Amino acid sequence: MIEINPADWAAIVQSNQFYAGFFARTSHELRSPLSSLMSLHQLILNDLCDSHEEERDCINQAYQAANRLLKTLELVTYISKVEVGLSPLQIDTICLHTLFEDVRFLTQIQAANRNITLLMEIPGEDPLNPPLKSDYRMLRQSLVCLVESSLYALSSGVVKLWCPDPINQNSLVINVATTPTLTAWQDLNNFSLENPEKSWEILQASDQNFTETVPGDRSCFSLEYSLMISQILLQRINGKLFLVESDQANQPFYLQCRLGS
């Protein structure tokens, strides 16, 4: 009979609770665009649109809701494959310029549509330090989730992505900040495998407080759900998401992604 250390068993239980909460919340993220999709089609099928233009607008909103539904399904499938080992890590050299440009390319349209400035600062790479190696896809997806959710949480302002130190073979630090600062980020310290019950409480509260003003308009994950996704992906590549206090009055805190030692 195999004996399990009590500390290891407690970690397993906490991990199971965390992921149970995550996938339970996923059902909410799937239900929102699906409900919008059904409501918009019902308007068209029941001839409740006043004009051809309004009908086309409903079709466009339904298409956006379907895209969000597909995006959620693809991401959850990817995370599930990662967790069960069907999508092994693909370790390669991380090029900051390529990483930041990819994140910019994937989020610049959303930023332009919402009239939000997207700033990215890339430091020069230190030729004396070999670059860090990690899974590029997971790191990029984590950053895209953070930037996208920040864009949709703001009505105006700035989203900034920067690297305070040159990349090296042992560590990588990437900061994400918004102006104005998103107060919901303060819950980040409760999103962890060590605090699964608190994580679920916050996700439930965020779902109850959310009201969708325009069907299909919410084309991104909720801010809290995006924090959870980013935390999961970063943990798989020996990284973690932190909330860092700042001495700047207009930016009291920001997010920090840390990889390596």
matplotlib code that plots the C-alpha trace (Angstrom):
import matplotlib.pyplot as plt

x = [0.0, 1.3, 1.4, 0.9, 2.5, -0.2, 1.3, 1.2, -2.4, -3.4, -1.8, -3.7, -7.0, -6.3, -5.3, -8.6, -10.6, -8.9, -9.5, -13.1, -13.8, -12.0, -14.0, -17.2, -16.6, -15.9, -19.5, -20.5, -18.1, -19.6, -23.2, -22.9, -22.2, -24.4, -27.4, -26.6, -26.5, -29.9, -31.5, -30.3, -31.4, -34.8, -35.2, -34.6, -36.7, -39.7, -39.4, -38.9, -36.3, -37.7, -35.5, -33.1, -30.2, -31.2, -31.4, -27.9, -26.8, -28.2, -26.5, -23.2, -23.6, -24.5, -21.3, -19.2, -20.9, -20.2, -16.5, -16.2, -17.9, -15.4, -12.5, -13.5, -13.9, -10.5, -8.7, -10.3, -9.5, -5.9, -5.6, -7.2, -4.7, -1.9, -3.1, -3.4, -0.1, -1.5, 0.1, 3.7, 5.8, 7.7, 10.8, 12.5, 14.5, 12.3, 12.8, 11.3, 10.9, 8.9, 6.9, 5.9, 5.1, 2.9, 1.0, 0.6, -0.6, -3.2, -4.6, -4.1, -7.5, -9.3, -7.3, -8.0, -11.8, -12.0, -9.7, -7.2, -3.5, -1.4, 2.3, 5.1, 8.6, 11.3, 14.8, 17.8, 18.9, 22.2, 24.7, 26.6, 23.6, 22.2, 18.4, 15.8, 14.2, 10.5, 7.2, 6.5, 2.9, 1.9, 3.7, 2.2, -1.3, -0.9, 0.1, -2.7, -5.3, -4.1, -3.9, -7.2, -9.2, -7.6, -8.6, -12.2, -12.3, -11.3, -13.5, -10.5, -6.8, -3.6, -2.4, 1.3, 3.5, 7.2, 10.3, 12.2, 15.4, 17.2, 16.2, 18.7, 18.9, 17.7, 14.7, 12.3, 10.1, 7.3, 5.0, 1.5, -0.1, -3.2, -4.1, -6.5, -5.5, -7.9, -9.0, -10.1, -6.5, -6.3, -7.9, -5.0, -3.3, -6.3, -6.1, -3.8, -3.7, -3.1, -6.4, -9.0, -12.1, -11.3, -10.7, -14.1, -15.8, -14.3, -15.3, -18.9, -19.1, -17.7, -20.3, -23.2, -22.0, -21.6, -24.4, -24.1, -25.5, -25.4, -25.9, -22.7, -20.7, -18.6, -16.1, -13.4, -13.1, -13.9, -11.0, -11.1, -11.3, -8.4, -6.2, -7.0, -6.1, -2.8, -1.9, -2.6, -0.5, 2.4, 2.6, 3.1, 6.2, 7.7, 6.2, 3.8, 1.7, 2.2, 0.6, 3.3, 2.7, 4.0, 5.0, 3.3, 0.0, -1.7, -0.6, -0.8, -0.1, 0.5, 0.8, 4.1, 4.8, 7.9, 9.6, 12.5, 14.4]
y = [0.0, 3.4, 6.0, 9.6, 12.4, 14.6, 17.7, 16.2, 15.1, 18.6, 20.1, 17.6, 18.5, 22.2, 21.8, 19.9, 22.6, 25.3, 23.6, 22.6, 26.3, 27.3, 24.9, 25.8, 29.4, 28.3, 27.3, 30.9, 32.2, 29.8, 30.5, 34.3, 34.3, 31.3, 33.1, 36.2, 34.1, 32.5, 35.8, 37.6, 34.7, 34.8, 38.5, 37.7, 34.5, 36.3, 39.3, 41.7, 43.8, 47.1, 47.3, 45.4, 47.3, 46.3, 42.7, 42.9, 44.4, 41.5, 39.1, 40.9, 40.8, 37.1, 36.4, 38.2, 36.1, 32.9, 34.0, 34.5, 31.1, 29.4, 31.3, 30.1, 26.5, 26.5, 28.0, 25.6, 22.7, 23.8, 24.2, 20.8, 19.2, 20.9, 19.6, 16.0, 16.0, 15.8, 19.2, 18.9, 22.0, 23.3, 24.8, 27.4, 30.6, 33.6, 36.6, 39.7, 41.7, 38.9, 38.3, 41.9, 42.3, 39.2, 40.5, 43.9, 42.3, 40.2, 43.2, 46.4, 46.2, 45.9, 48.9, 51.0, 50.2, 51.3, 54.3, 53.0, 53.6, 50.5, 51.1, 48.5, 49.1, 46.4, 46.7, 45.7, 42.1, 41.7, 39.9, 38.7, 36.7, 33.8, 34.2, 32.5, 29.3, 28.6, 27.7, 30.6, 29.8, 29.7, 32.9, 34.7, 33.4, 34.6, 38.1, 38.3, 37.4, 40.1, 42.8, 41.9, 41.8, 45.1, 46.7, 45.7, 46.7, 50.2, 52.8, 55.0, 55.3, 53.4, 49.8, 49.5, 46.4, 46.6, 44.7, 46.4, 44.3, 42.7, 39.0, 36.4, 32.6, 32.5, 34.9, 37.1, 39.9, 41.5, 44.2, 45.1, 48.4, 50.4, 54.1, 54.4, 51.4, 48.5, 48.0, 44.4, 43.4, 43.7, 40.3, 38.7, 37.5, 35.3, 33.5, 30.6, 26.9, 27.6, 29.5, 27.7, 28.6, 32.4, 32.2, 30.7, 33.3, 36.1, 34.5, 34.0, 37.6, 39.0, 36.9, 38.3, 41.9, 41.7, 42.9, 42.8, 46.0, 45.0, 41.3, 39.9, 43.1, 41.3, 39.8, 39.1, 37.1, 38.8, 40.4, 37.9, 34.9, 36.2, 36.5, 32.9, 31.7, 33.6, 32.3, 28.7, 29.1, 30.8, 28.1, 25.5, 27.2, 27.9, 31.4, 33.3, 36.5, 39.1, 42.3, 45.0, 48.2, 51.4, 54.8, 56.6, 58.4, 57.7, 54.0, 52.5, 49.0, 46.9, 43.3, 41.5, 38.2, 36.4, 33.4, 31.5, 32.1]
z = [0.0, -1.0, 1.8, 0.9, 2.9, 4.6, 3.2, -0.4, 0.1, 1.3, -1.8, -4.0, -2.4, -2.8, -6.4, -7.1, -5.4, -7.4, -10.8, -9.8, -9.2, -12.5, -14.6, -12.8, -13.7, -17.2, -17.5, -16.8, -19.4, -22.0, -21.0, -21.5, -25.3, -25.8, -24.2, -26.3, -29.5, -28.8, -27.8, -31.0, -33.2, -31.5, -32.4, -36.1, -36.2, -34.6, -37.0, -34.1, -36.0, -37.2, -40.3, -42.4, -40.9, -37.4, -38.5, -39.9, -36.6, -34.7, -37.1, -36.5, -32.7, -32.9, -34.9, -32.3, -29.5, -31.5, -31.8, -28.1, -27.4, -29.8, -28.2, -24.7, -25.9, -27.6, -24.6, -22.1, -24.3, -24.5, -20.7, -20.2, -22.6, -20.8, -17.4, -18.5, -20.4, -24.0, -24.8, -23.6, -23.1, -26.1, -24.7, -26.9, -26.6, -25.7, -27.9, -26.2, -29.4, -31.1, -27.9, -27.5, -31.2, -31.2, -28.2, -29.9, -33.1, -31.2, -29.2, -31.2, -32.9, -29.6, -28.3, -31.3, -31.2, -27.6, -28.1, -25.6, -26.0, -26.0, -24.9, -25.0, -23.9, -24.8, -23.3, -25.2, -24.7, -22.7, -25.0, -22.0, -20.6, -22.6, -23.2, -21.1, -22.5, -21.9, -23.6, -25.9, -26.5, -22.8, -22.0, -25.0, -24.1, -20.6, -21.6, -24.3, -21.6, -19.3, -22.0, -23.6, -20.3, -19.3, -22.5, -22.1, -18.4, -19.3, -21.0, -21.8, -20.8, -21.3, -21.1, -20.7, -21.1, -20.2, -19.1, -16.3, -16.7, -19.6, -20.2, -19.1, -18.8, -15.2, -15.1, -17.0, -15.5, -17.5, -16.0, -17.0, -15.9, -16.7, -16.3, -14.5, -12.3, -12.3, -8.7, -9.4, -9.7, -5.9, -5.7, -7.5, -4.2, -3.6, -7.0, -6.2, -5.7, -2.0, -1.7, -3.8, -1.7, -1.8, -5.5, -6.1, -3.9, -5.9, -9.2, -8.0, -6.8, -10.1, -12.0, -9.9, -10.3, -14.1, -16.3, -20.0, -21.4, -25.1, -26.1, -27.5, -26.6, -24.0, -26.4, -23.8, -20.7, -17.4, -15.6, -12.7, -15.1, -17.1, -14.0, -13.2, -16.7, -16.7, -13.2, -14.4, -17.6, -15.8, -13.1, -15.8, -17.0, -13.6, -13.4, -11.3, -11.4, -8.7, -7.6, -7.1, -5.2, -6.8, -5.4, -8.2, -7.2, -10.6, -10.6, -7.0, -8.2, -11.3, -12.4, -12.7, -14.5, -13.2, -14.8, -13.5, -10.4]

ax = plt.figure().add_subplot(projection="3d")
ax.plot(x, y, z, "-o")
ax.set_aspect("equal")
plt.show()
